[in-house]
């Protein structure tokens, strides 16, 4: 008879992105539910989870372990053998002498963690088996125990179960239990770290059984934090105990999982990873299934009609760092798999529906994991100033209109977005002039009151600071959300102050900064500068253009064009870090007297500059020593994050990347579609100096344009490439 279990997982909003999903609260219509699923761990950290374990029972023959049956799994994970009516005996890698006298069964598996320092936030040890009550009475505390040791230690540590859940079938001396227990071992794993763990001495019956078959095994779930190499993720752990199939009777169960949310931004195949620990799945019994949002799950070792087949796998590959190393555990599945594409998981989703079914098997879901990586925003801001007389010269009492324009060009939401613009002392803010041109969550054409805290715009008269909070949900207390590709435009006005009879107007330079936070809580900022020159006479040359551009991380290119020069001896190129104090960094000879267009170019090395902004102006010097100044231009630097070169470009199957970097750190290079969807990624270790990175296996990409993105602690840099 076909059995179906439906679970709807309800997810609550979070800030970040790795989720350890497992179930939550059930509405039961039959006795298949033995413990409702509940939250075990919930935090937003730079880290993730690990699941590892092994079987404690196996099929034996007259020669010992029947490795032919234990390793009979075919290419799709299925097998011709199961534990029903098989001679199941203990696995006991410790033997019966020495340390082995402490355990009736034992097996081992390795905990593998990322490179660097890992802080263990949670470690839980789960174990389960089928027992005859006449052999192991689970009502007795001494039976609900397990032993664990690390590495080559000659001593076991014993733990009592913090929780034990069980089924009951039969009566009197024929009572059979299938059970799951767990205990917290966080301090133990914190003191040991990565390596080999040996676990055993659990209560488990052996021999041949026709009531589903005897089985026994264990699994450890880890939550770790790694500040060096891990992505920011939202981590959730839930556990419970449910039976799918109940003596041939149909049943329907529902579950609502709370405390989760799919992060913003595009989701690639590898961004969402689900895991499961399930008891008593049989590799030889088909017609099981798992549906995620209505779509059947399957991969290379978990068939669509038999996902629970006694395998321990990670993304379609057998996990082999365990002893004994069987492909079929005959009673425990520990599987982790990607579900980023094809399963209806979308940014902003608050529910995930799971459906379990079987027509022949019986199994017990105990733990599920579901992790989604956060996508980072990239917020940018530009600032423009327009004077009332439209001559690009600041004049006394003239009204200047500033425009702040910005956009989130990244892949994830920018949260709590706010702009701070500190006005210089030589201007005065025009009250009530803050106006919304456009913006998510804002009303075009509306004005802010300037009063602190009553709407999205404030003016602080003491410090002459303009504050704007932008994005959906922005209010008088906090900034809102700028989703990917959302933008804003804000205007406000100032008047130019009279400096007095003996003073001249100084250049009007001010910087606006936007700040936002990723779903993971990582701060993102960008600055924009507007400059207006004071009233004054023209240069004794006709200056057509004066431009400064950042051409690499440590090189600024300056270019100016003149259409006429009179008595011009030279040009001094002056640089400033604040727009006020300038020093000469280079000198270029002028052309004396000419009415022919002249083009000048120099490069300024800014390797030694530690700030994020530099300012330039030209000082033109005549042969008689008289001097005049050009307007001031600003350049935003990308200190710490270098440009990079790519070859070949266009490419056919691979690219080589050459990048100079200022320090040692781990970075991620990603291949993105022009719409921002991640198609491939690679973790790379950057060293101070020149680095060479090869991206192979790009032949499967269709012809077209793509973006290469380097993500570092200093920011992101992009390069467009073409597949031919």
URVEN-V105565 format. One record per residue. N is the residue number from 1. PSI is psi in whole degrees, -180 to 180 (999 if undefined). Layout:
N;PSI
N;PSI
//
This chain:
1;138
2;137
3;135
4;133
5;127
6;130
7;129
8;120
9;116
10;131
11;134
12;154
13;143
14;178
15;-23
16;-151
17;15
18;127
19;128
20;99
21;143
22;-16
23;176
24;-74
25;134
26;147
27;112
28;135
29;3
30;-178
31;26
32;-18
33;122
34;-28
35;127
36;148
37;138
38;158
39;132
40;-39
41;140
42;116
43;158
44;111
45;163
46;84
47;-156
48;-154
49;161
50;144
51;130
52;157
53;-167
54;169
55;156
56;7
57;157
58;167
59;136
60;158
61;-166
62;-18
63;-4
64;-145
65;132
66;81
67;-27
68;-42
69;-36
70;-20
71;34
72;1
73;133
74;-174
75;-30
76;8
77;-17
78;163
79;163
80;1
81;150
82;-176
83;-12
84;127
85;25
86;157
87;89
88;128
89;171
90;142
91;133
92;82
93;-17
94;-16
95;-164
96;7
97;165
98;-128
99;-23
100;-17
101;-14
102;-9
103;143
104;-23
105;155
106;146
107;170
108;161
109;159
110;137
111;120
112;126
113;161
114;161
115;144
116;-168
117;123
118;128
119;120
120;117
121;-31
122;140
123;121
124;134
125;121
126;144
127;158
128;163
129;173
130;135
131;151
132;132
133;-30
134;-21
135;-40
136;107
137;106
138;-2
139;-9
140;128
141;-38
142;-19
143;-25
144;56
145;160
146;155
147;148
148;144
149;162
150;137
151;-132
152;17
153;142
154;8
155;131
156;148
157;130
158;138
159;144
160;150
161;132
162;-24
163;138
164;127
165;144
166;156
167;162
168;124
169;152
170;-180
171;162
172;-132
173;-5
174;9
175;132
176;137
177;136
178;131
179;161
180;137
181;161
182;161
183;153
184;126
185;28
186;-50
187;-36
188;-49
189;-33
190;-36
191;-18
192;-44
193;-155
194;152
195;-164
196;129
197;131
198;129
199;145
200;-164
201;33
202;162
203;119
204;133
205;152
206;178
207;-173
208;135
209;135
210;3
211;54
212;-16
213;144
214;149
215;166
216;144
217;-177
218;159
219;137
220;131
221;129
222;139
223;125
224;157
225;133
226;105
227;-14
228;-51
229;-17
230;154
231;161
232;130
233;157
234;123
235;126
236;136
237;129
238;149
239;166
240;-168
241;120
242;146
243;127
244;115
245;126
246;81
247;27
248;-2
249;138
250;148
251;153
252;128
253;151
254;152
255;144
256;115
257;125
258;158
259;12
260;163
261;142
262;124
263;166
264;166
265;167
266;150
267;119
268;171
269;-41
270;-3
271;-24
272;124
273;125
274;147
275;159
276;139
277;118
278;136
279;143
280;27
281;142
282;130
283;-20
284;-1
285;112
286;-170
287;25
288;163
289;159
290;125
291;135
292;116
293;40
294;-5
295;133
296;131
297;142
298;157
299;-165
300;-32
301;2
302;97
303;154
304;-29
305;12
306;65
307;-29
308;93
309;26
310;17
311;154
312;109
313;160
314;111
315;51
316;12
317;141
318;136
319;126
320;-10
321;65
322;161
323;122
324;158
325;77
326;153
327;-25
328;117
329;-8
330;43
331;-7
332;133
333;134
334;100
335;139
336;138
337;152
338;139
339;27
340;-30
341;146
342;-2
343;18
344;23
345;116
346;153
347;135
348;-5
349;143
350;0
351;149
352;124
353;126
354;139
355;124
356;142
357;160
358;151
359;-13
360;-28
361;175
362;131
363;166
364;95
365;131
366;-28
367;134
368;148
369;143
370;112
371;138
372;128
373;144
374;149
375;142
376;142
377;162
378;103
379;136
380;153
381;141
382;152
383;135
384;151
385;138
386;127
387;155
388;-34
389;-4
390;32
391;8
392;30
393;133
394;122
395;152
396;132
397;6
398;145
399;129
400;136
401;120
402;139
403;126
404;116
405;136
406;171
407;151
408;106
409;8
410;-169
411;-13
412;170
413;144
414;118
415;155
416;47
417;126
418;152
419;135
420;127
421;109
422;120
423;145
424;166
425;-15
426;16
427;162
428;131
429;139
430;113
431;140
432;16
433;-4
434;118
435;139
436;121
437;-50
438;165
439;144
440;131
441;1
442;157
443;112
444;136
445;-7
446;158
447;147
448;156
449;-17
450;-16
451;138
452;121
453;-1
454;-14
455;-162
456;-5
457;134
458;150
459;123
460;104
461;-32
462;-44
463;3
464;59
465;130
466;130
467;130
468;131
469;124
470;165
471;161
472;129
473;-1
474;144
475;-160
476;-8
477;-26
478;157
479;167
480;-160
481;126
482;108
483;164
484;132
485;2
486;148
487;178
488;161
489;123
490;142
491;151
492;167
493;154
494;164
495;149
496;127
497;154
498;118
499;-8
500;166
501;-33
502;0
503;158
504;161
505;129
506;158
507;137
508;107
509;124
510;153
511;133
512;140
513;130
514;140
515;137
516;173
517;141
518;172
519;-25
520;-3
521;13
522;131
523;138
524;133
525;160
526;147
527;152
528;142
529;138
530;137
531;134
532;132
533;156
534;169
535;137
536;170
537;159
538;163
539;152
540;24
541;157
542;104
543;113
544;-48
545;152
546;113
547;149
548;129
549;142
550;115
551;-18
552;-179
553;-31
554;23
555;125
556;130
557;125
558;135
559;134
560;151
561;131
562;148
563;-13
564;141
565;137
566;118
567;35
568;114
569;-49
570;169
571;125
572;125
573;118
574;141
575;146
576;153
577;-11
578;0
579;4
580;-51
581;116
582;147
583;147
584;130
585;-15
586;158
587;136
588;134
589;141
590;-174
591;24
592;-110
593;120
594;148
595;21
596;138
597;130
598;141
599;127
600;141
601;135
602;161
603;135
604;120
605;119
606;27
607;-40
608;-7
609;131
610;-16
611;-178
612;0
613;138
614;156
615;145
616;151
617;159
618;134
619;111
620;126
621;127
622;169
623;-26
624;7
625;-8
626;149
627;153
628;162
629;148
630;-180
631;164
632;135
633;151
634;154
635;129
636;126
637;161
638;70
639;131
640;-28
641;115
642;163
643;169
644;157
645;151
646;136
647;148
648;154
649;106
650;157
651;167
652;-43
653;-13
654;164
655;149
656;133
657;133
658;117
659;132
660;133
661;157
662;-6
663;176
664;124
665;164
666;135
667;172
668;128
669;131
670;148
671;121
672;148
673;168
674;-17
675;-2
676;3
677;129
678;130
679;-27
680;157
681;160
682;130
683;133
684;147
685;110
686;142
687;156
688;124
689;-151
690;133
691;145
692;125
693;132
694;129
695;109
696;178
697;46
698;9
699;-24
700;-13
701;137
702;158
703;142
704;-172
705;144
706;166
707;134
708;130
709;128
710;124
711;122
712;176
713;-18
714;-11
715;-167
716;144
717;149
718;155
719;132
720;137
721;163
722;128
723;127
724;999
//
